[in-house]
């Protein structure tokens, strides 16, 4: 059994996106984990802070939205890694 170590911060999440996701995304175990959890490839697409800016949204609102997205992405990735 492989010992699962979760992603705990944004640096680790960034490293996962840059170095690991491309290697895992087509593996049978990772695809099965995605299917089991109802997660699509689109759910794993990295978004930038700029994508959360909308007309009239204050910088504070944009930051809150982006932070929520980052935390949710970290949870999603951790669920996938644990499931596989």
N, C-alpha and C positions, 0 to 999 in steps of 0.2 A: 504494500500500500504506500502511495506517495504521500508525504507529509505536506499538507496545504498551508501555505503562508500567504495571508491576505495582503492586499494593497491597503496601506494605512495613510498615505498622504498623496498630495498632488504630484510630487516628484516621481513617486513610484508609478502613478497612473500614467504620467507622461512617458516614462521609460517603457511601460507596457505597450502603449500605443506605438511608440517609435521602434521598439526592438522585438517585441514578443507577439503582438497580435497577428502580424503578417505570417508568422510561422505556424500559428495555431488555427487560424480561421478556416482552413480547409481540412484540418485533421478530423477523422471520423469521431473521435471522442468529444471534441469541441463542438462539432456540428450536432451531435446527439444531445449534448448539454444545452445548446441553444434551442433545439426543438423541444426538449423536456420542459424548459423554462418559458417557452413562448417568446424568445428573444430573436429578433431579426438582425441581419447585418446592418441595417439602417440604424438600429438602436445603438450600435457601437461606433458610429461615425463621430469623429471629434468635431466639436464646434468651437468657434472663437468668441471672444467677448463681443466683438463687433456684430455678430449675428443676433445678439440679444438687445441691440439698440433699436428702438422704434421711435417714430416721431412723437415728441412730447414726453418721452420717458426720461425721468431724472437719472443722473449718474448713479444715485443710490439704488434706484429700482433696477437698473441694469446690472449692478453688482450683485444684488440679491438674487436675481434670476440666474446669473451665471454661476454663483456659488451653489445654488440649488441644483443646477444641471451637473456641476462637477461632483457633488456629493452623490447624486443619483447614479451617475456613471460609475463611480467607485463601487457603489453597492451592486450594480449590475455586473460589473467585471468580477467582483468577489464571488457573487452567486455562481457565475459561470465557471470560475476556476475551482470552486468547491464541488460543483456538480460533476465536472469531468473527472 
